[in-house]
Amino acid sequence: MCQVEEEYSGPLEKTSLPTVSKKCMKCKESTAVLIIRVGDAFCRDCFREYFVHKFRAMLGKNRVIFPGEKVLLAVSGGPASSSMLTQVQEGLSRDAPKKLRFAPGIIYIDEGGACDQNAEEREKTLSQMEAIFRKTGFPYHIVSLEQVFSLPNSVLEPVSCGPERPGSSYKAAVDQYLQQKEVNQRQGQLATEEAQDAVAHLSVQASQVSPEHKQALEKLFSSLKTLTARQDMLQTLRQHLILHTARLNGYSKVMMGDSCTRLAIRLLSNISLGRGASLAVDTGFSDPRYGDVVIVRPMRDYSSKEIAFYNRLFGVRSLFISGLGTKTSDKASIQQLTESFVIKLQADFPSTVSTIYRTSEKLHTACPPQTSGAVAADKCLLCLCAVCNKADAASASHASLISERLSRGELGMEAKIDPASCCPSGTLDPFSCQREGQGCGEGGSCTAGRAPAPADLKSLLCYSCRLTVKDMAAEDTLPPYITSEAEKRWNRAQLKEEVREFLLEDEDEEVG
Amino acid sequence: MASYAVGLVFRGGAELLFDGVKDHHVTLPSQSEPWDMKQLLVWIRGNLLKERPELFVQGDSVRPGILVLINDADWELMGELEYQLQDQDNVVFISTLHGG
């Protein structure tokens, strides 16, 4: 009865189907062409209407994108992001009075360097993507993954959030925008707008990939031992590149094309990876962790099936680009395993993905509110998620740090290594270690200018980023912006430790 | 029974298992009973699939995550594996999986 391959839904529901064609459940006239969700059959036109409406409703419901705002669309070439691109084009071209404008740009990241693609394949893919982008008329930025090696440190610096824009001001902003447009039209300023548009259409090309960067990237990815770590690192680097490009070009929002299915898979695999604390921002509609740039996910209500059907029926061009996980077995990485689990379960229980999705909507982070001017030490260096270090003496991550120290025989050095989570009232006196530290071997941070010990980086990371870095054979293969920012924060933390005794007690920070 | 010609299209990464060829026009050998989807899958596995069959078929059916469209309509509406093929049918396999 409970066999994996048994088709439950087949014989039970569709005894009469081969002979009688099902009618669309919406218009009840045309023949249905697809079934979405559990049993809803749609005809072609109703499906198109449903699909387009969902996109606009998603943006309208979550009023985060203001008119006139610059929005960066992260397009990977895959079906979901290509579909998103089409929806944006369609939405902006309508002249409905309620349709608002935002100024889109496109970013495409060439990840061929991490996925072992040869130069020819990369060229071919790039030219195909460029052709697609040119047709849209939006400014596009093509960035290669190798450019992480020329990113500035500022990418990782936490930026405080922009001023809050409550719902009421949204309406006011819309009205103001429409009024301004009217005024402009009357004053014949259309010409300037067109000129501005023309300038915006200039594409921004990535510079040629330098061979040193290419080699450095290869070294980085080959030093990561597991596919799980590689996929995680790729995701992190990708986010940093997108963030940097957005900041550089004045984009305040980034749209990612994550579908419902992808987000459900990401939710479960993030839990397995140890990213449970940031589930809400990783899978929610908007991700405000970067402060000035907000990431939104307008495709999060669409299942992969809906997207694939829409693309096929309405001719949306998308490319398949081999990634890290292509043609690997089900168990090659945590992400692959979760994907295979969710998809297989979905085949027999069609409400799996939507249940996970609905659960993710209810998640909220329960971190204590950050003090204004969020301290850098409170954010993970790589993923910039909030790390609640204050009450962490009994947490799993603290325990794993301690046991790592113990296994390396660095008993006396505990207090110094992780100043952020060191409990002030603990038995370890930081200053006694400092004094003894003069004669200590590795792990000693007493001497300024010494290269930071490996543990150094891990103490600045959240639990899951720490696991990823632990998988690295050599930490110095990380791009320079990460290592130098790590050093800066480490030195700052050390300095803070040294003067802590002399600081006036700050009630908010010191109470453990 | 005359043999019939069927168009097969592979997208979304599924083409990687067929030497990268996305569009195939095949003529199925004639047999006394009409071809159904189940037999077509067996035939594809035996004649077209170049590598890693477990990434395309699972048991009798396609691997979960691979969508099948028959003449641009969801195969769930046509009876899935029981659907009987007709001449000049067009079957599209779209992989929605990350790993092709």
Interface residues (C-beta under 8 A of the other chain):
Chain A: V4 E5 E7 G10 K14 L17 P18 S21 K22 T31 A32 V33 L34 I35 A41 P79 T261 S304 K305 I307 A308 F309 R312 L313 F320 S322 G323 G325 T326 K327 T328 Q335 Q336 E339 I343 K344 Q346 A347
Chain B: R11 G12 G13 E15 L16 R52 L55 Q58 G59 D60 S61 P64 G65 L67 L69 D72 A73 D74 E76 L77 M78 G79 E80 L81 E82 Y83 Q84 V92 I94 T96 L97 H98 G99 G100
